[in-house]
């Protein structure tokens, strides 16, 4: 685990220098670069330390991968739609169409998809990827989840309009996404959840996401009122009790769902197929 952190730091320093010198770093470019760097570090560790394929960190391409990602997208959308519906019925939100043309709307949707998908992959590789899974092996799931949930909240601690309640919900979101990984032993489900939650919040319903209002990423504009403890106010739904309820309900569904399960035959960091193969190879070598 420490080796992975050290490797990650070295790779980040190596590839970030041109961005700093040329002063071309943007939020998107940093996240895209982060995906590459974390991907390379994870590949090197899984391949040469764990002796597993890179996909063992939860990126196996199997039939359940697409369904897991799709289910994550559906659940994330339903959660945000539910929050919006409650606020709308209570008279707390007014969604005003931005007057975009069809082509401009498609462009906003495309940009939103790319931006929030890259962001979701970046954060899931960091917080539910190799580091989290290795920590799980060392200290079991619950302590590992609590550690990563704390780090997830700290990473959002300097966001604009942040509140204590918002950070509690960010931690709860990390718990939600960790259980999604545990239930499926795949990153596709949490990536789908994470992507759809952020994309739906900002692009479809025009809420701020984690305190940030993304210019040019929304189809409409939102006028919001109501108690901040319920709606989240300027921090977005993540700062309010409606998001807390949505996260709890979705976590419960994930844990109880029979459609979300670990597919047969997948390789994970803690699966024992390499040990079994070593045991088979040993007697063969001895009999020669």
N, C-alpha and C positions, 0 to 999 in steps of 0.2 A: 504493500500500500504506500509506504514512504517512497519506495523506488518510483512508483507511478507519479506521485506528486512532484518529485524531483525532476523526472523526465518531462512532465508537463511544463514546469517552470522553464527548463532549458529550451524546449521547443518554442514556447511563447516568446521568450527573449530573442530567439533567433529570427523568427518570422515577423515580429512586431517592429523591429528597427526600421525597415523601409517605410512603414506606415507613419511612424513618428517623424522621421526625417523629412518625408514628403508632405506631411501634414494633410493627409487624405483620409484619415480615419473617420468613419461615421459609425453610428450605432449598428447599422446593418452590416457594414464591412467587418466590424469587430466580432459580431456574432457569427458571421459566415467564416471568418478566419478561425474563430474558436471551434467551430464544428470540425474543421480540417485538422487543427492541432490536437484536439481531444480524440478525434478519430485515429490519427496516426499513433498517438501515445497508447490508446487502447489496443490497437492492432499489435504494436510491439510487445506489450505486456501479455496479451492473450496468446500470441503466437510463440514467444520465446520464454516466457516465465510459466504460464499456465499450460502451454502446449495444447491449446485449443484454437479453433478457428475464430476469427474476429467476430463472427455472428453470435458467438456464445455469450456476448454481453446483452443479448436480448434482441438482436436484429436478424434472427433467422428468417429466411424467405420461405415460408410454408403457407399452405392455403389459409390457415387461421390468422396469418399476419394481416392480410387485407381486411378480413372480417373484424379483427381486433381494432385496427386503425379506424375502420368505418364505424364500429360501435362507439369508439371513443369520440369521434366527430359528432355522432348523433346525440350522445349523452351530454356532451359539452354544450351543444346548441340548445337542447331542451332545458338545461339548467339556467342558462342566461335568459331564454325565452320565458321561463317561469318567473324569474325575478322581474323581468320587464312587465309581464302580465299583471303581477300583483301591484306593482307601482302604478301602472296605467289605470287599473281599476280603482285604486285609491286616489287617483287624481294627482299623483306626484310627478308624472313625466308627460311631456308632450314631444313627440317625435315629428320633426318637420323635414320633409323631403328637400334635398339640396338642389333640385332642379337640374340634375345632370342629364346629359343626353345618354342614349343607349350605349354608345361607344365609350363615353367617359365613365359610365357606371361599370361596364365590363372591365375597364382599365383599373378602376379603384378595387374591384373584386380581385383581379389578378394580382395587383401589387399587395393587397392585404393578405392574400393566400401565401404568396412567396415570403413576405416579411414575417408573418406570424408563424409560418411553418419552420423557417430557419431558426427563429427565436425559440420555438418549442423543442426542436431537435437539440439545439445548443444547451438549453437548461436541463433537458432530460439526460443528455450524456454526462453532464456535470453531476447532477444530483441523484440520478437513479441508474447511472451507468457503472463503469468498472469500479470506481471508488466505493460507491454504496454497496455493490454486490460483494466486493472483497471484505468490506467492513462487516457485512452480514455473516460471512463465514467466520470472522474472528470473534464477534460478540453476540451473534444471533440477530434476528430481524428487529425486534422491538427497540433495543438500544441503538442500533444503526439508524433506524427510522427517526428516532428522536434527535440524534446528532445531526442528521441531514436536514430535518425540519427546522432546527435551530439555525443552521447555516443558510438555509433558504430564506428565512426571515431576515437574517443579518444582511444578506445580499440585497434585499429590498428596503433596508432600513433608511437609506438616503434618498429614496424616491420622493418626488414632489407630493405635497399634501398628505404625507404618511401620518397615520394615527396608530395608537396602541392597539385598538380593535382591528385595524387593518393588518398589522403584523401578526396578530393572533390568527386571523383568517388565512394569511399567507402560510403560516405554519400548518394550519389545518389542511390547506391545499396540498402541501408536501406530504402529509399523512395520506390523503386521498390518492395521490399519484403513486405513493409507495405501495399501498395496498393493491392498486391496479397492476403494478409490476409483479407483486407477490402472487396475485391470483392467476396471472397469465404467464409468468416467467418470461415476459416479453416487454420490450420498450414500445412496441407498436400501439398498444392500448393507451399507456400514459401519454405518448406523443399525440395521439388523436385527441384525447381529452384536453390536454394543455393547449394545443393549437386551436381547437374549436372554441374553447372557453374564451381565449383572447380575441380570436377573429370575430366571434359573435358579439362580444362586448363592444368592440370598437367599430368594426367595419359594418356590421349589420344593425346594431342598436345604438351606436354612437356614444356609448358610455366611455369614460376614461378607463384605462387598464392599469392597475397598480399605481394610480396617481398620475398617469401620463395621458395627455390628450394628443393623439397623433393626427397632425394636420395632413389632409389629403388622403387619409386612410378610411374615411367614413362616407357612407352613402347619403347620410342625412345629418341634421343637427338636433341636439337634445336640450330641452329646457327642463330642469329638474328642481323639485322642491321637496318638502317633507322632512321628517326627522333624520338627521345624519346617522344616528345609531342604527337606523333601519335600512336606509338607502346607500350609505357609504359616502354620500356627498362628493366632494371633489376627488376623493381617492378612487371612486368608482364602486361598483357593487362589492368588491372585495373588502371594503371598509364597513360593511353593514351586516345586520343580523339576517337579512334575507339570503345572503351568500352563505352564511354559516349554516342555515337550514338546508340550502341546496347541496352543499358539500357533504353534510351528514347523510342526507337521503341518498345521494349518489354513491357514497362509500358503502352504505348498507346494501344497496342494490348490487354493487360489484361483488361484495363478499357473498351474497346469497344467490346470485345468478348462476344457473346451471349452463348457460350458453357461453360463459366466460370460464375457460379452464386451460390447464397446461396441455398443449398438444402432445401426442405420443411421439417419442423418438427425437425430440429436440435436444441439442447440446447446450448446456449452460455452464457457467464457471464452476458450479459445485456439483455437476453431474459426474458420474464415476466411470464413464466409458473408457477414459484413458487408462485408469487403473485396471479395469477389466481386461483391456487389450494387452497391458503389460503382463498381467497374470497369465494370459494365454500364450504370449510370445515367449515367456520365460521357460516353461517346460519344453517348448519346441526347440529352443536353443540348446537346452540341456540334453535333449535326446539325440542331437546330431553328432 
